[in-house]
Amino acid sequence: MKKTSWLLILLALLPGAALAQEIIGELPVQHQGRIKPLDTFARVHLLAFSGKRSPKGATPEQWLLDVLTHPDGSSPMRVFKIRSPEVVIALGLPEREDRLYSYSEMVEAIGPQEGSLRELLQREEEERTYVENQLVEAYRNVLRYQEISRSASCLLPLLKIEDPELARETGLPTDQLISYRTLVRHFGVIRGHLDTLGHLPQDQWSDAQKALVRLVNAVNRIQEDRFAHILSIIPPESSEDIDATKWLSPWEVVGTAQDTGLAAKILDGWETLLAARRNDDQASENEAAIEVRAAIRGALPDSRLERIDLENWYNRMDLFYKSVAFYILAFLLLATSWMIAPRLLRNTALISLGLGVALHIAGLICRMIIMGRAPVSTLYESVVFVGMVAALTGAVVELMRRDGYGILLGSIAGAVLHFVGFGKSADGDTMGMLVAVLNSNFWLATHVVTITIGYGCSLVAGLAGHLYLILRAFRPQAKARLDVLSRNMGGLTVVALFFTLFGTILGGIWADQSWGRFWGWDPKENGALLIVMWQLMLLHGRHTALFRPRGFAFGLVINNIIVALAWFGVNLLNIGLHTYGFAGNVATNLAIFCLVELLFGVLFYGLAYRRGQQEARA
Amino acid sequence: MLKRALAFLSRAEIFTFACAWLIVLLIIGTLAQRSIGLYGAQEKYFSSWITMVGVLPLPGGRLTMLVVFVNLLAYLAQPSAWNLRRAGLLVAHAGALLLLIGGMLTAYFSNEGNMMIAEGEASRIVADDRAKEVAFIDTSPADHDSVLAYSQQWLEPGRQMKLPIEGVTAEVLHFYPQAQAFRRDNPAPDPWRGLGRIARAEPVLHPGDDEFGSAAVLRIAGAGQEIDGQYLLVENARQPDVITIGGKAIRLELRREQRILPFSLELIDFEKKVHPGTRMASAYSSTVNLLDSGTSRRVVISMNEPLRHKGYTFYQSSYIEGTPEITVLAVVKNYGRLFPYISSLVMCFGLLIHLAQMLARSRAAARKEAMP
């Protein structure tokens, strides 16, 4: 017994074993206006449903195939995560520690309440409460899942021909199940038979006629899935403008004249694949997957394929997760270096920080190539980019100073922003398409990149301010060190000002280029200007000695609050500060961040001030 | 004396405090946009000389900017600023001065409006975004309308306008830049006439993000008992009042100030592209014929690709769906538009020099420390 189970595990580990799903993940699909690998497609949906990129004990591809082969929603995988217990109660779901539920559980719970949920769905987001918004989110997710699960039902072997007469006429087998797509070619014959039923009462039907009615009912059931167009896996025949042309989904092709050529080849492959999957036939599943891949790859230009492959690689590598690991390692090494082997550990920490930055940059470059645009256009991208800039600035400071502060600043800022980014990425595809005004513009790209570099430098300068206050409060006697740190704070602030100022002006230039006004006092612009003014004020106050180093450091702590408000807070201002806005994740986190920073600033400024007084007296 | 005045005016403390005050204005002004709207907040806090907080008159954005400008000018006028050691700072400050000058030019001499053209039609009219006008339109001539328009500055209570008929005048009783019109429960008595009998207008004081049209009340005099009285003018009214005096029919209109361009644009085609399989727009563009003094040129105006012609810039701003499709172009005339470009280059250059100088100095200091 034991031996056989080991053998089974070994078999599963053999390279061929998981081939089909791997290939499936690499196949391109057009979703939300963008061509992406099915792997991304699966991950994006899993993220939306469960907050995780793969379900327990399965890959995203396995999950997707599982969903596709269970159009009735009977897949047992539990992928619906309910965030708050109130929603579990509201939906009458069984209480469970992980609050993960399967599709059928969700459907059962939602069924009796569908009317009121649909009502909620109509309402504006701001008019709904926090719980109501989660209910709507759950409902939407279930609908989305339903669409995915039914998008390939026309390819699945679900129909049985029982009447040998009908089988003979159509040339279809009676001993095995056939797909809707196969049967649809013989609808003429079936319709003919159906006509013979005429107005015959039900109790006079022959066995063959009864079988026919069963078949037609089954067909009607499957036809209800026609709406499910989400799986656009069929590229246009000519590959001229593969990005701008709409791809087709199985349901848009099956039963129409378009089911020929490339489309037919792809659907043939999928049909075999899904049937093999249902029958647990590894070998033919792999074979079919290879066939589908060959058909699609032949239809796409090489440059497009390279981008899809790169995205696959990017998905698998999890570069940002690895990068954050290195940042954390750098921090831990540095912390240890304060106790033992300072030089060696600090250098190792610097290498670790460097590796983190390298992976971080590699991830950003991958994204740029995949999307074919500048690295920063969305809020998520700005978070990731600022994290990189901050970590890089930290590394540069460390190289110049060699005292560990650079590592401290860089690793903290880099890691924290990575985690903020992970949180943001749950909103959906992080490489989504952009609205018209944000599309490809030189000034926009330079503006956003410059200003986000400015945010990054500002945060590092802000952290230096923290460090100064801490040192001043606990080690006021380290005069030389404090002086150097004070000079560095000034330098970092000038660098930050350089980027924020220039980035803000570039933003104006973009606005001037795009809609004809340089400056319109809108909240986002004002936010950027606020940072610039604050830093200008700090620097001029420092020059005139209105602000001594201690006050300047306090100003830099507040600078972090201003950066956070300009960056995230302004977006909230637009949707409003009412109940939902503040119940929302971003707003709460932002408020906590600002409060903590303010408390930190006041507390440590006070401590440093008291130490100063004590020293003066002494 | 002059030297001392200059030295005082150029002090960095002035800037530090002005900057702090601007930060306060910026925060209040941004938050205020929620209640009084973007334009309202801009007028009250950013483009005003004095901003009233309760009964307290406080310096507005424009006055503060003027202080900064004078401060900056004095700094640059100081001989001691022209020091090679501070070359970077000097250049950066000169750039800032340019930016302020550009801002002033824009604030006083630019105008913004928009032009709507339906497919297949041509237009040379730009409707201003903000300024309103009263137009008396004589529709009696058979082959044309003759228009007499009074621009925004006339729209102040007490001002008298002449109608295109000898001896007839209109006095402005009220003007509400943003107003809402309501139907009256009972017809209003004399001296109300026309639309004013059945409707009334109320000013909107806290418009928030919504835009409301304007409204005005005029008193017409000298046209005889039947006509004389109070008239309500509502922007974009479906049926504005028409008064008939001595065989002339004159329509009373309140509308966005219109400017006639020295050339016109004809819309050939408006196109909207979406990301495949979605309803999200990926690009808009208008193909137009630019008709100028007998010549015609084909131009495509798209998002981020404006048309510049004779000091005017046309941007693809919006569109109205339907048949025919109507494109909405934002039209801007701005004399200061090159300043930000130049000043940002200058400031960037200056700060780079400054950073290099700082670095060199700190290196030198470190070397000195290192020496025994």
Contacts between the chains, C-beta under 8 A, distances in Angstrom:
chain1	res1	chain2	res2	distance
A	30	B	276	6.3
A	30	B	277	5.9
A	31	B	277	7.7
A	32	B	275	7.4
A	32	B	277	7.5
A	32	B	278	5.9
A	33	B	274	7.6
A	33	B	275	2.7
A	33	B	276	5.7
A	33	B	277	6.1
A	33	B	278	4.4
A	33	B	280	6.2
A	33	B	282	7.4
A	34	B	275	7.3
A	232	B	277	6.0
A	243	B	276	7.6
A	244	B	273	7.6
A	244	B	276	6.1
A	245	B	276	6.1
A	246	B	276	4.1
A	246	B	277	5.0
A	247	B	276	7.1
A	247	B	277	7.1
A	433	B	275	4.6
A	433	B	278	7.4
A	433	B	280	6.3
A	433	B	282	7.0
A	435	B	280	6.3
A	435	B	281	6.4
A	436	B	281	4.7
A	436	B	282	5.8
A	436	B	283	5.2
A	436	B	284	5.9
A	436	B	303	4.9
A	437	B	303	5.8
A	437	B	304	7.4
A	439	B	282	6.2
A	439	B	283	6.6
A	439	B	303	7.1
A	439	B	304	7.8
A	440	B	304	7.9
A	441	B	304	4.7
A	444	B	304	7.9
A	487	B	362	6.5
A	491	B	355	7.9
A	491	B	358	6.2
A	491	B	359	7.9
A	491	B	362	7.4
A	494	B	351	7.1
A	494	B	354	7.0
A	494	B	355	6.1
A	494	B	358	6.8
A	495	B	355	6.8
A	497	B	351	7.3
A	498	B	348	7.3
A	498	B	351	4.6
A	498	B	352	7.5
A	498	B	355	6.8
A	501	B	347	6.7
A	501	B	351	7.5
A	502	B	344	6.3
A	502	B	347	7.4
A	502	B	348	5.3
A	502	B	351	7.9
A	505	B	99	7.5
A	505	B	340	5.8
A	505	B	343	7.5
A	505	B	344	4.0
A	505	B	347	7.6
A	506	B	344	6.9
A	508	B	340	5.5
A	509	B	340	5.9
A	509	B	341	6.4
A	509	B	344	7.1
A	512	B	337	6.1
A	512	B	340	7.0
A	513	B	304	6.3
A	513	B	306	7.3
A	514	B	303	6.9
A	514	B	304	5.1
A	514	B	315	6.9
A	515	B	315	5.0
A	515	B	317	6.2
A	515	B	330	5.8
A	516	B	112	6.8
A	516	B	306	6.8
A	516	B	313	5.5
A	516	B	315	4.7
A	516	B	330	5.1
A	516	B	331	7.7
A	516	B	332	3.8
A	516	B	334	7.6
A	517	B	112	6.6
A	517	B	332	6.6
A	517	B	334	7.8
A	518	B	102	7.8
A	518	B	106	6.6
A	518	B	334	7.8
A	518	B	336	7.9
A	518	B	337	6.7
A	518	B	340	5.4
A	519	B	103	7.5
A	519	B	106	7.8
A	520	B	38	7.5
A	521	B	29	7.0
A	521	B	30	7.9
A	521	B	38	6.8
A	521	B	41	7.2
A	521	B	42	4.8
A	521	B	46	5.4
A	522	B	38	6.4
A	523	B	30	5.3
A	523	B	33	6.6
A	526	B	26	5.5
A	526	B	29	7.2
A	526	B	30	4.6
A	527	B	30	7.6
A	529	B	26	6.4
A	530	B	23	6.5
A	530	B	26	5.5
A	530	B	27	7.1
A	533	B	19	5.4
A	533	B	22	5.6
A	533	B	23	5.1
A	533	B	26	6.8
A	534	B	23	6.3
A	536	B	15	7.7
A	536	B	19	5.5
A	537	B	16	5.6
A	537	B	19	4.0
A	537	B	20	5.7
A	537	B	23	6.8
A	540	B	12	4.7
A	540	B	13	8.0
A	540	B	15	5.1
A	540	B	16	4.6
A	540	B	19	6.8
A	541	B	16	4.6
A	543	B	12	5.4
A	544	B	11	7.3
A	544	B	12	4.6
A	544	B	13	5.1
A	544	B	16	6.3
A	546	B	13	6.3
A	546	B	16	5.7
A	570	B	30	8.0
A	573	B	30	7.3
A	573	B	31	7.7
A	573	B	33	7.8
A	573	B	34	7.0
A	576	B	34	7.6
A	577	B	34	7.7
